[in-house]
């Protein structure tokens, strides 16, 4: 069975494989989402991750659809206590469809309370186990960009202390058990931890950032927080948006694949990325492993990873991905990965 790991310094145990859901409501139907949930739980996955933003790519007509699919499953199946449920509030954004009156979201009390109430209603639950800030209120390089983002949302930056106070209100109200961050930097995490220590507010228990064979930037700075502060990584995009399966090599665009449908693969098409991917795919074949399972097993095996967030649009993909928990990264495979990484270092941050 899939092993379970402690979520930060809490008494919550989560499976080392987390079921990501961002395609539900766009690439996947409600019935398909329910089928994935049933199968994942039967395999020992108890951790589900979603967001008010989902489905992806973000659109006004699909915002919140993924939460509604999970909510209808919870209503039909019951057993809320069988799962650890995580969702997210959007950070500073130009997307006005998330809030009433066409307001642009920021991470203040008003926005956070509006967001959690909407999420709870869609999810058909009274509480979420982990409530995450999807991205910071401050403008920083994100989602593969190396430049500081700009935004039409010119509202003053919400101080981290104010955001933490708003989250504290949700914890006290029983709507949220624990809090986490996403797409965050070492500076941001350290400020949240310091603010919690000073105020007695809720302490961050996890960071959800991209991490994969072609993006190991989390190791530089943020990974140390696991050992020293008990804050682990929830790794998203462990397959590099599917690129590490090899299905996009040589410009291939399989029917129904996300990059084929939405042309959103630029983060994993940077100079040097294809060469690295080709090396990892070749290594997988040499050691008689599915390329997806090699990539996923590597992420799951990292000591600072609390849970590895997988996502699938087909049941075949889901079964392959979940089965990766049984794959062992041997010392020989570890050494081979290190050799490739030394030459092709983080081509797709």
Residue pairs with C-beta under 8 A, 6 or more apart in sequence:
1 43
1 44
2 15
2 16
2 17
2 43
2 44
2 45
2 322
2 325
3 15
3 16
3 325
4 13
4 14
4 15
4 16
4 46
5 13
5 14
5 15
5 16
5 232
5 306
5 307
6 12
6 13
6 306
7 13
7 14
7 84
7 130
7 178
7 205
7 206
7 232
7 306
8 178
8 203
8 204
8 205
8 206
8 230
8 231
8 232
8 306
9 203
9 205
9 230
10 177
10 178
10 205
12 84
12 129
12 177
12 178
13 46
13 84
14 46
14 47
14 84
14 306
14 307
15 44
15 45
15 46
15 47
15 307
16 300
16 305
16 306
16 307
16 308
16 325
17 40
17 45
17 47
17 300
17 307
17 308
17 310
17 321
17 322
17 324
17 325
18 45
18 47
18 48
18 49
18 86
18 234
18 307
18 308
18 309
18 310
19 36
19 37
19 40
19 45
19 47
19 48
19 49
19 309
19 310
19 311
20 49
20 236
20 309
20 310
20 311
21 33
21 36
21 48
21 49
21 50
21 54
21 66
21 69
21 70
21 311
22 50
22 51
22 54
22 55
22 56
22 66
22 311
23 55
23 56
23 258
23 311
23 312
23 313
24 30
24 32
24 33
24 36
24 54
24 55
24 65
24 66
24 69
24 70
25 33
25 54
25 55
25 62
25 65
25 66
25 68
25 69
26 55
26 56
26 57
26 59
26 62
26 65
27 55
27 256
27 258
27 261
27 313
28 36
28 313
30 69
30 72
33 66
33 69
33 70
33 73
34 69
34 72
34 73
34 76
35 315
36 312
36 315
36 318
37 48
37 70
37 73
37 77
38 77
39 315
39 318
39 319
39 322
40 48
40 318
40 322
41 82
41 83
43 322
45 322
46 82
46 83
46 84
47 83
47 84
47 86
47 307
48 70
48 83
48 84
48 85
48 86
49 86
49 87
49 208
49 234
49 236
49 309
50 66
50 67
50 70
50 85
50 86
50 87
50 88
50 123
51 66
51 67
51 87
51 88
51 90
51 132
51 134
52 63
52 64
52 67
52 87
52 88
52 89
52 90
52 98
52 115
52 118
52 119
52 134
53 63
53 88
53 90
53 98
53 134
54 62
54 63
54 64
54 65
54 66
54 67
55 62
55 65
55 66
57 262
57 264
58 95
60 95
60 97
63 97
63 98
64 118
64 119
64 122
67 87
67 119
67 122
67 123
68 122
70 85
70 122
70 123
71 121
71 122
71 123
71 124
71 125
72 124
74 80
74 123
74 124
74 125
75 124
80 125
84 129
84 130
85 123
85 125
85 128
85 129
85 130
86 128
86 129
86 130
86 131
86 132
86 180
86 234
87 119
87 123
87 128
87 130
87 131
87 132
88 131
88 132
88 133
88 134
88 182
88 208
89 105
89 107
89 111
89 112
89 115
89 116
89 119
89 131
89 132
89 133
89 134
90 98
90 105
90 115
90 134
90 135
91 105
91 107
91 133
91 134
91 135
91 136
91 137
91 183
92 104
92 105
92 106
92 107
92 135
92 136
92 137
92 138
92 139
92 151
92 153
92 155
92 158
93 104
93 105
93 151
93 153
94 104
94 151
94 152
94 153
95 104
95 105
96 102
96 103
96 104
98 105
98 115
99 105
99 111
99 114
100 114
103 111
104 152
104 153
104 155
105 111
105 115
105 153
106 137
106 153
106 155
106 158
107 133
107 136
107 137
107 158
107 163
107 166
108 158
108 162
108 163
108 166
109 162
109 165
109 166
109 169
112 163
112 166
112 167
112 170
113 166
113 169
113 170
116 128
116 131
116 170
116 175
116 176
117 175
119 128
120 126
120 127
120 128
120 175
126 174
126 175
127 174
127 175
127 176
127 177
128 175
128 176
128 177
129 177
129 178
130 176
130 177
130 178
130 179
130 180
130 205
130 206
131 167
131 170
131 175
131 176
131 178
131 179
131 180
132 179
132 180
132 181
132 182
132 206
132 208
133 163
133 179
133 180
133 181
133 182
133 184
134 182
134 183
135 142
135 182
135 183
135 184
136 181
136 183
136 184
136 185
136 188
137 157
137 158
137 163
138 157
138 188
139 148
139 149
139 150
139 151
140 148
140 149
140 185
140 188
141 147
141 148
141 149
142 149
142 183
143 183
143 267
144 210
144 266
144 267
144 268
144 270
144 348
144 349
146 349
160 188
160 191
160 192
160 195
161 195
161 199
164 192
164 195
164 196
164 199
164 201
164 202
165 199
165 201
167 176
167 179
167 201
167 202
168 199
168 201
168 202
170 176
171 177
171 178
171 179
171 202
176 202
178 202
178 205
179 202
179 203
179 204
179 205
180 204
180 205
180 206
180 207
180 208
180 234
181 188
181 189
181 192
181 204
181 206
181 207
181 208
182 207
182 208
182 209
182 234
182 236
183 208
183 209
183 210
184 207
184 209
184 222
185 221
185 222
186 221
186 222
186 225
189 204
189 207
189 222
189 225
189 231
190 225
192 204
193 203
193 204
193 225
193 229
193 231
195 201
196 202
196 203
196 204
197 203
204 231
205 230
205 231
205 232
206 231
206 232
206 233
206 234
206 306
207 222
207 225
207 231
207 232
207 233
207 234
208 233
208 234
208 235
208 236
208 309
209 218
209 222
209 233
209 234
209 235
209 236
210 218
210 235
210 236
210 237
210 349
211 218
211 233
211 235
211 236
211 237
211 238
211 299
211 302
211 305
212 235
212 237
212 238
212 239
212 240
212 244
212 295
212 299
212 348
213 240
213 244
213 276
213 280
213 295
213 298
213 299
213 337
213 340
213 341
214 240
214 243
214 244
214 268
214 273
214 276
214 277
214 280
214 344
214 346
214 347
214 348
215 237
215 240
215 346
215 348
215 349
216 341
216 345
216 346
217 346
217 349
218 233
218 235
218 304
219 304
222 233
223 233
223 302
223 304
225 231
225 304
226 232
226 233
226 303
226 304
226 306
227 304
232 304
232 305
232 306
232 307
233 302
233 304
233 305
233 306
234 306
234 307
234 309
235 299
235 302
235 305
235 307
235 308
235 309
236 309
238 244
238 295
238 296
238 299
238 308
238 309
238 310
239 245
239 292
239 295
239 296
239 310
239 321
240 268
240 273
240 277
240 295
240 348
241 258
241 259
241 264
241 265
241 267
241 268
242 248
242 257
242 258
242 259
243 265
243 268
243 269
243 273
243 277
243 348
244 277
244 280
244 281
244 291
244 292
244 295
245 281
245 291
245 292
245 295
246 277
246 278
246 281
246 291
247 254
247 257
248 254
248 257
248 259
248 265
248 268
249 274
249 277
249 278
249 281
253 259
253 260
254 260
256 313
258 264
258 265
258 313
259 265
267 348
268 348
269 348
270 347
270 348
271 347
272 344
272 347
273 347
273 348
275 344
275 347
276 340
276 344
276 347
276 348
279 340
279 344
280 291
280 294
280 295
280 337
280 340
281 291
283 294
283 333
283 336
283 337
283 340
284 290
284 291
284 293
284 294
284 295
285 291
287 294
287 332
287 333
287 336
289 297
289 327
290 320
292 317
292 320
292 321
292 324
293 320
293 321
293 323
293 324
293 327
294 327
294 333
296 308
296 310
296 321
296 324
296 327
297 324
297 325
297 327
297 328
297 329
298 329
298 337
299 305
299 308
300 308
300 324
300 325
301 329
310 318
310 321
310 322
310 324
312 318
312 321
329 337
